[in-house]
Amino acid sequence: MSERTRLKQSTLIPSGRNEVHPKNALNDLTGKEWVKFLRSWFVFDALQSDLKEERRITKDTDDHPATFSPTMISEFIRFFTKESMKVLDPFVGIGTTLVACDRTGRRGYGMELNPKYVEIARKRISKRQSLLQGDARNLHDLDLPEIDFCITSPPYASMLHKIDVNQKKRIESGLDTKYSDSDDDLGNIMDYDVFLDELCGVFENIFEILRNGAYVVVILQNMIDKDVMLPLAWDFAIKMTRPPNQYVLKKEKIWCQSKKRLHPFGYPYAWVSNTHHHYCIIFQKDERSARI
């Protein structure tokens, strides 16, 4: 190896790259594993191994209209926590985050409004995980411990009320097309600004139980309403940094999906993109800068 190549590599990968740094208080990763996670985008599609595991336990997991992979969530949990730390998901759905906690040796706390999804989640997780049925806006009423990390994918406003190609297929198959019919479901709030206020209110309560320095990852998409783009992810990110929340916005990782089917939206008259990416928006609780 030339001296130039050696110096180049040394700037890319921390020394002790195959060991956990003694000052690493964030996670249990080696320097090489740490750097690997730092890319601002990643491509991830559903894994057959995850789907087979779900369906081996219960085929009811197909009924949830917006599931994602415990393998993907595990990567975030491994980076932002050490083993045995406490992880919260206030919109836990069918339990994906808690499954990831089981896989990574973390203690998970999840809340879900729809009792049907709670029952599905209970079949997927160990007794080490804590699963609560109820409204995420009431988290402050619960006796939760101090939380080391929060990761979740909340409702994308009223997006699931839009009947598109995928929704029609789910209707034909007798599957859920929205999370619930409950008036308490944030996904049933039709007013965009009210939805943002209510969603940020959930994280205002979470702020109080987070360990100082803890990170929060919220997975969101921008959305289209009557041919007008609503920058949900961006509006949410901005609102989270303003009173009363005042989280510190760190950055984002863009989750890209490469295997979703392309539909000829707008053809042959107008440009209408297929949205195959999500924003994994990363915040931190830092009381030195977030509270005055």
Summary of the structure (lengths in Angstrom):
residues: 292
radius of gyration: 19.9
end to end distance: 52.2
largest distance: 65.3
contacts: 844
relative contact order: 0.12
helix: 38%
strand: 20%
